[in-house]
Amino acid sequence: MNSIVEKAYAKLNLSLDIRGRHPDGYHEMLMVMQTIDLCDDIKITLNDEGRFTAASNLGFLPTDGRNIAAAAAELFLKEAGMEGAGADIVMQKRIPVCAGMGGGSSDAAAVLRALNRLTGAGFSAEKLEAMGLELGSDVPFCVRGGTALASGRGEKLAHAAPLPDCDIVVCKPRFSISTPTLFRLVDGCKLRYHPDTRGLTAALESGSVADAARRMYNVFEAVLPRRYVDISAIKSAFMDFGALGTVMTGTGSAVFAIFDNTDTAAQARDALRERYGTAYLAKPVGKVL
């Protein structure tokens, strides 16, 4: 067998905090991260020509080594000592691009997991996560998935109790938000509010979806330029439908909400989709590795 198919699951930030900035320019992050069942499908076929390609149903994505999925395959095969081997990747993309949902990072993580099985390399989860960090700060979490407390650049992963079963609605408005811009805005101000990360992880430990949802917060929302008023409007719409809590994920522009009733969640999804173009109903996912 020289082909394998793997699912690349989206991630959400139940909370996102910035605790400082290191001399090297990287920010000290503290986040509770969660995998959901919205996913891309990744098919990987080995070749013996040293070629790395990454085709997808989105014509604007690069198809060569600039694509993080192709870069992941190249890195893995080098680490596995398979010089001269290559990989052709075909991706069915469903995770919105430039949404704060880790679509590219998840694709790269899926490639690492899949090639580990396909080649029989037998790398540990820790080794795959270390490789992932060479590709991006979110990749280590996406390699393992589930629920985790992430610190550092996002690569230091600690245990968090799983998010109990619930319904999650994700809405991606028709615009994206510049990640570098948001970091510059954060660096230029003193944040007045921070997530109750300890309270959030305690709520997860107790199994209370409602308590966890109430504690979701993302510091980037405090510095959003006024032109992104749709973020607040989406959150208000979710609350009008009875969401337990709602927050922007990552640097946006996707916003999600947690519900305890599937019918109500579906109604919210349909209404937000009609108004903003893209909305999904999802479930939390446990560890994938």
Steps between C-alpha positions, in 0.01 A plus 500: 500500500637840407192717572314596815210729593491702820256750650632844596282637780441871563599657831332765711633717780266474798721770648800699380725709721827684438721511807797690358755522222840335481817675379487291182165659412283200578210550737437295813160344438262320733210329326245227546470331164237261368469273196164480320370260239498750213785364289693493175566165330865442412616230259874439482671288234872428517711532187864408435582814304557736791197707396284684754163634385182607679188538288165609646150611410607860575676637196676784683707275730860429397561150368876474559729516801345829608197299607545396862365150427768443236761646734387258771542202267847613397606547862360162608667302221831672572473415871406141408814469288300446182719712276377510142140425595225753442130540562200616299225639721138562406293701747125541518483825694203573727661696781468870415827669402631797702242433771708429812405132479843356423411367155856499368646382829249217515582394145871487587427301817286253305784447253741423785261253664415332171858462380598357839255215439556466125879474525509302824749752639352461848581848625357588841234767545768720657722462194214587265417804712864612489493471121175690498653790689746548214198564278287723725405573859155338477618181332606314818149535646342396170720187494345369821166682514233480768499762775824651628646788694761653269774741604822642361443563131222244524731202482514417873201276556360403839203286594153650504184303563301444181219735404181304573264418216330813369403670175738756354400747229782673311436807283762640261411849368601601150820674610829393655708675766873563482682305771810729501273803536326358807831415666624854435183641653538279806864607538393864489253486788455375853243223509241565769338158497637148479327162480430311820710211374511327837123528534452368148718194556326438834161515327621245247626280783158515665329413172292818488452619141308807617772610743769446237308692234448798732876526552601507133691816409751615235716805570522583130135605509601796718717651224289428192480802268151649479453385141462146632170573673357179352694303763290658775186468289556126452557453874181691577305287253630183664395625843157589366464132407585398856867408467674405823800707390664636188848621404725569202756226432867579451550826313165449327300562313297190596277524806349200674239432764417207725142374532338232711215438255559360151181640347575850626859471379379399154266798490789730592719346232234551232436860600870591518571324171230703327634823645877445478555230239679223689387317812545145626357276771773294667581277795811486721752228420737322738865423440580379148843360589 
